[in-house]
Amino acid sequence: MAVVCGKVSRGLIVLDIDDPVVAERILQLAPQTRVDRTPRGGIHLVFIETEENSTSGVLKAGIADLRGEGGCCILPPTPGYVTVIDQPPARTPNARALAYNILRSVGVTVGDESIPQRAYARLQHPPVVKGERHNVLMSEAGHLTRLYGPDPLRIGAALRGLDMALCQPPLSKEDPEDFEQIVDYAVSNTPGNSTTPPPIYSRGEMELRPLALASVEEPGERGQVVQGLIPQGCPTLLYGDGGQGKSFVALTIATCACAARPFLNLPVQQSPVLYIDWELDAEEMTRRAYRVARGLGLPRPPEGLWYIRAEHSVSESLKAMARIIQEQKIGVVVLDSVGPACGGDPEQARFVIPLMNDLRKLNTTFLLIDHQAKLQQGQNYTHKTPFGSAYKFNLARSVIQVQRVDGEPGRMRMILRHTKSNLGPLQDPIPTQLIFEPGRVRLEPADATDPAFAPALRAEDRVESSLREEGETTAKALAERTGLEPGTVVNAITKLKKQGRVLIQGKEGHAPVYAAANSTTSLPIKGDGVVEKTAGVD
């Protein structure tokens, strides 16, 4: 829902504040007029201007603009918009002057100069032709981001108007994908304090923009959606054979992220989640969401858990996905599953690589659910990789294999095996169990010493688990504990020592005594199902 500003609305003027910090400062002043909050944390202050001439336009402050004659403003109850101060619009003879006073009162430096018209001045010059369009539009897009901030809808509309007026033929008509990439790149690289854009090197319509690393402040540690398993801002692949419980694992992670609940006792960063599904329907997913929520002690699915029954590939839905991610502030997107998401044969790199590149453009965290090839006689489940192109595994930053160990009425035992991590150490295998009860489903840690897990755990995993759970001991005693052959235990210890996961603590007679190294990346499961904190883990 929107309102047309200006004369038709009897002088309605809207001050649009994009910066959430500035918006909060203004709200603390309790302005005596109507105020709406926008999906990105900004605010709209609504006024009635009594002068006859509208004063709409972008303010010199660069983080705000006035919507007046010729403009419009989105209103509640549009999703994401909410009224925070419900009062009649204040009346003012000069909305621009009032806007400057409000901004100055919260410490924003502004001036009365009109905005630069650099882009529009080009209309007097010869048209931009092929070979020049990309660089010119990229430059204008950067100029627009300094005025509007990272607003793809506004920047795209303004840049499209420039393209139609400046370029022959317009790039947005001849190559819409290239035009959208310019908008996406400009939005994702909106400059902060720096006003000097990096140089652009191009050949024809292709451009490269290098980043001077020495000019960038060192970033902090990468965030973790699920500590040690799902890094923030990257694709994580969750795969396994059919019927392994992958979708329930992913839905539990999504619910934990929305509700700020730990996942299998691992810390989880709170954020809204979008679950995009090619395999079920809304009714079945809603049914599952309620049962998983009750399994976590919630009465219903938490706020911020969104669902889409997908019918098209990611590339066909990219713009719509980008809008939803931006408007709902989505921090994690679950794709269930990779095959239909790529829109082609998942065994061919020409379909898988574009999918992974498209996901990077959306600049959020992705949890990709995928299948693996059927297990053939004589093959080891742990050696199986995701079905199809190797680029699925190669381009994911973290990979988790789900293996069902056994099942009984109402209970399924499984192992989450961390098989790849580009951004941190691999985590120990996590024995879990999926418990089905009337009206709810629970995913919880399982007892690693349960004999049901023994065939699915590698010898080194069983040895290390035994050392963590029962303490330091000799190789002979480990063989008795685990049921492994003594030679197998010795080989496992050798591998674990090379990886720094097992240390020699001393001797018992002539036999070395081994102990598990202190772990800062995993939470070992004790025999009673309680997770014990270890050094470095909060």
N, C-alpha and C positions, 0 to 999 in steps of 0.2 A: 504494500500500500504506500502511495506517495502523494504529496501535495505539490501543486504548482505554485511557485512563489511569485511575488511581485504584485502588479496591479490587480490581476484577476483574483487574488486572495486578499485584496484590500491592504496591500502593503506588507504582506508577510515576508519576513527576512529570517534566514537561518544561519547562525554562526556554527560552522562545522569544525570541530577540534579533532584532529587525527591522533595526536600524541596522548597515550593513556596517562602519562605522568602529569602533563599539563592539565588534562581533563580532571584528574583527582584534585589537583590544587584548586581549580576553579570551583569544584563541588564543595570544597571545604569553606568557600566564601558564602555558600547557601544563596546563590543568585535568585532574585525574586522574579522568576519567569519560568516558563515551561522548559524542562530539560529532558532529553531522551538519550539513553546510552546506545552505542552502536556495537555490532558484534565484535569488533577488534579492540574494544575498551575506550574508544573515543566518545565524544558527546555532541549533541546538537542543542544549541541554545536558540530558542524561538522568540522573535520580537515582531512588533508591528512598527514599521517606519512611517512616520507621519508626513515626511517630505514627499513631494510628488515624484521625484526622480530616484530610481533605485540605485543603490551603491554596491551591487553584488560584484563578486570577482575574488581572485586569490589575493590574500593579504601578503604584505612584504615579509611577515613572520615565517612563511614557508611551511608552517604546520597547520594552517587554518585557512578557510575561505568562507566568503559570504555567498549564500544562495539567495538571489533576488530575481529581478526581471529576467526571464529567459531560463531560469533554473528550476530545479525541483528537489525535493528532499524525501527520503524514505522514512516512513513512520511505523510505530507499533500499530497493529499486532504482527507486522512482518516478522518472521522468525529471526531471532537474534537481536531485535530491537525492543527496548523496554523503557517506559517512562519512569524516571527517578525523582523528578520534581513536577508534580501535577498542579500547575498554576496557570492562569491565563497569561498569554504572551505579554511581556512588558512593552509599553509604548515609548518610542524614542524618536526625536527629530532626525537623528543621523546615526544609522546603524554602524557605519564604518568607524566613526569616532568612538562609539561605545565599545565596539569590538577591540580597538586598540587599547582603550583604557582597561578593559578586562584582562587582556594579555599582559600589559605592563604590570598590573597589580599582582600577578603571580610570577614575575621575574623574567618574562619573555621579552627580548629586545625586538622592537619593531620600528618601522619608519613609515613615512607617508608617501614614499616614492611609488610610482606605478611599477608593476612587474615588467621585467624585460620582455620585449616582443621579438626576440632574435629569430625564432622560428617563423613567425608570420611575415617578417620582413623579406624572407626569401621568395615570397610570392611575386615580387617585382623582378626577380632574376629569371634567367632561362630555366626550363624544366630540368629536373634530375633524370638522367637516363640510365639504362642498364650499365652495371659496372660501378655506378656511384650510389645507387639507391641504398644499399645495405649500410654503408658507412654514414651517409647523411641521416637516415632514420635512426641508426644506433645512437648518433650524437644527439638527435632531438629527443629520443627516449630518455637518455641520461639527464637532459635538461628538465624533462617533465618529472622525473623521479625526485629531483631536488625541490620541485614545487609542491608535488602532491604526496611524496613519500611512496612506499611500496603498495600502491593501489592499482592492481592489474586492470580492473574494469575501467577506471577513469583514464589511466595512461593509454590503454588500448584504444579507447574511443577517441581521445585527443590525437594520438599518433595516426590513427586511420584517417582522420580528417586531413592531417598534414600530408599523408601519403597520397590521398586522392587529389589534393591541390598541387603538390610539388612534382610527383613522379609520373613519368610517361614511359611505359604503362605503369599504373599503380602496382606496387609489390603485393599489396594485400589481395588484389584480384588475380594476379598472375601466379603467385606462389604464397598462398595463405599460410602454409606451414612455416616457411621461412620468416614471414611477418610475425607470427605468433612467437617464434623463438626469440626474436628481437625484444618483444615485450617481456617474455619470461625472463630473459637474461638481465634486462634493465631492472626489473622488479627485484630479482634475487640478488642483485649487486648494487642496491641503492646506496649511494655514498653517505657516509656519516659526516665527520668534521672536514674531511678532505674535499676540496673543490676542484682539484686537478685530476681529470680522469686519466687512467693509464693509457699508453699508446695502443692504437689498433693497427694490426698488420693484416692486410687482406689481399686476396687475389680474386678478382671478379666479385662474386657474391659471398665468398667464404671469408670469415673473419676470425682472428685469434687475438685474445686480449690477455697478455701475460700479467702476472701479479708479482710485484716486488716484495718478496717475503720479508726482507729486512725492514720494510716500512710498516709491517703489520704487528700489532701487539701479540705476544704469545697467548694463545687461548688456554683456558683451564682444562681440567680433565674432562674427557667425553662423558656425557650423561649416560645413565643405564636405565632402560625401561624395566628390565629384570636383571638384578645385579649378576654380572658375569656371564649371562646367557644372551640377552637381547640389548645390544648397544643402541644408543639413541641416534636417530638420523640415518640409519643404515638398513639394508635388507637382511633379515634373518630368515633362513630356510628351515622349516619344520617338516620332515618327511618320514615316510614309512610305508609299509605295505597296507593294503586295504584292511579295514576292521581293526586298526591298532589304537583307535581312540584319539587320533590327531585333532579332529574338530573339537572334541570336548576339552582337550588340553588348550587349544587356541582360545576357545570361548572362556575358559577359566582365567587365562592370562588377561583377556580383554576386560572381564568383569573385575578382576583384582586391580587393574590399572585405573578403571573408572572410580572404584570405591576405595582406593588407597589401601588395599589389603595386601599382605605379603603373599607371594606365590611359592608354595612349598617351602615356606619359612625364609625365602629370599626377599630382600627389600625390593619394592616396586615403586616406580615414580608415577604419581597420579597424573592422568591426562584423559581427555575424551578419546574414544575409540570408534572407528568406522569399520564395520564388518561387511565386506563385499563378498557375496556368495553366489557361486555358479552351480551349486550342487543341491541345495535344499530350497525351501520356500519360506515366506515370512511366517506362516503359521507354525511350521515345525521349529524354526529358529526361535520364535517367541516361546514356544513350549520348553525348549532346551534352556533358554536364557533364564526363565523363572526357576527351573530346577537347579541350575548351577548357582544362581543367586542364593537360593535357600540352603544349598550345601555350604555356602560361605557365611550363613547366618543372617542373610538379608531377606527382607520380606518380598522384594521384587527386584527386577534388574535395576542397576543404579542409573542415576542421571548421567548423561554423556555417552551412553552406549547406543550407537546408531547402526542401522542395518539397511542394506540395499540388496535386493534380489537382482543380480546382474543379468543382462541379456546380450551385452556387447563386450568386446575386448577392451583392455585398458587403453590402447591407442585411440579407439573410437570414443572413449568416455573421458579422455584426459582433461578436457576443459571443464566438464561438469564436476569431475572429482576435485579439481583444483579449487573450484568455487566452494564446494562443500567443506573441504579441508580448511579453507581460509575463514569462512563464515562461522563454522562451529568450533574453530580452534582445535582441530583434530591433531592429536599427538602420535597416534598409532593407527595404522591401517592394516587390517587382516584381509588377505586375498585367499579365498577358498574356492578353487585351487589354481595352480600355475598354468595347467594345460589350457583351459578355456580362456584364462586371462591373457595369454600371449596371442590369441587369435589366429593360430596356425599350428603347424606340426611342431610339438615340443622337442622332437628329436633333431630339429634343424636350427643351427645357430642363427640363421637369418631371421627367425622369429623370436628367439630367446633374448638375443643381445638388444634389439630395440625395446623389448619389454623392460629390461633392467635399466636402460637409458631413460625411458619414459618415467620410471619410478624416481630416478634421481632428480628429475625436473620438479617433482612435487615436494621435495625438500621436507620429508617427514620420515618417521620410522615405519618400516613395513615388516610384517610377519607373513611369510609366504608358505602356504600349505601345499605340499607336493607328494606325489606317489613315487614308489620305486618299482623296478621290474620284479616280476614274480620270482620267488626263490625256486631255483632248480635243484634237483637232487645233487647232493655233494657240496653245495655252496654254503658259505657262512653268511648269516644274516648281517653281521656287523660289517662285512666287506661290501655290502650293496650300497650303491650311490643313487641319487635321484634319477628317475626315469628320464631318458632323453639326452639332450645336449649337455656336455660337461660344463658349459658356461653357466648353468644354473648354480652349480656348486662353486665354480670359480669366481663368479661375480657377487655371490652372497658374502657378507662379512662374518657371519656366524651361522653355523649349520648344526641342527639338532636332529638326531635320528630317534624315532619312537619305535620301540620294540615291545610287542605284547608277549609276556612270558607264559601266562596261563590264564584261564578263566574258569569261574564257577558261578553258580546262580547268584546274581547280585554283586559280583566282585570281579574285577579284571586287574591283574598285576601287569605292570609294564616298567620299562626302563627308559629314561630320557638320557641319551648318550650324546655328549657334546663332541662332535667329530671335526669341527673346524672353528678357529677363532683368529681373525686377522688383527684384532684390536685389544687382545689380552690373552692371558693363559687359558688353556682348556680347563673346563670344570670336570670334576669326577662324575662318573655315571650316577644318576639319581634314581634309585628304586622308588616307584610310586604305586599307588593302587587307586583305581577308579571304582567307587562304591555307589551302586544304584539302590536307592531306597524309595519308598512311596513318596512321590512329589518332589524329590530332590536327588541331586548327583553330587558326590564329593570326590575331589581329587586331593589326595593327601600323601605324605611320605610313608614309605613302607619300611619294614625291618630288613636291612640289607643282609642279615644272616639267615633269612628265611630260605630254606633249601630250594624253594621254587625258583629263586633268582640265580642259583649257582650255574646252571647250564648256559645262561645268557651272558654272564659276566666273564670277561677275559681273566686269565690267571693272574695277571698283574693287578687287576682291579680287585679281585678277591683277596689277594695278599695284602694290598694296601688297606682295604676296608677292615680286614682282621686286625692289622696293626693299630688302626685308629680306634677301633671299638674295644679291643681287649688288651691293648698295650704292647710294649716291646717284648720280644722273645727271639728264639733261635729259629733257623730254617726248619729243623726237625719238628719243633712244636707247631710251626705254621702249617706244615704238611698235615699234622694231626687235626688241627683246627679246621682247615679248609677242605680236607678230603682230597687234596691234590697229591700227585706223585712227588716225592722229594726232589727229583731232578727238575720237574716243572716249576717247583717253588724256587729253586736256585736260579733258573733262567729268568723267572719273573723278577726276582730281587735284583739281578744284574741289570735288567732294563730299567727298573725303578731307580736304581742308584744313578745310572747315567742321566736320568731325567731330573735328578735332585729331589725325588719324591720319597725316598727311603734313605736313612742314615745308619751308620754303625755306631751304636752307643757304648759298646764295650765288648767283653767276652764272658762267656760262661764256660769255664774250663778252656778248651781250645776252640769252642764254637763261637762265632760272632753273634752278638745280640743286636737285632735290628729294631728300628723304630720309624714310624712315619714322620716325615719332615713336617714342620709347622706350616699350615696352609693359610694363605691370606685370601684365597679365592673360592673356598668351598666350605660348606657346613656339613661335617660328617654326621651321619645318622647313627644314633646310638641304638642299642638293642631294644630299648623300651619305646622307641619311636620319637623320643625327644631330640630336638636339634640343639647341639651344643655349640656355643660361640667359640671361635678360635681367634688367634691373634690377628689384628688388622680388620676384623669384621665387626661392624656396628649393628 
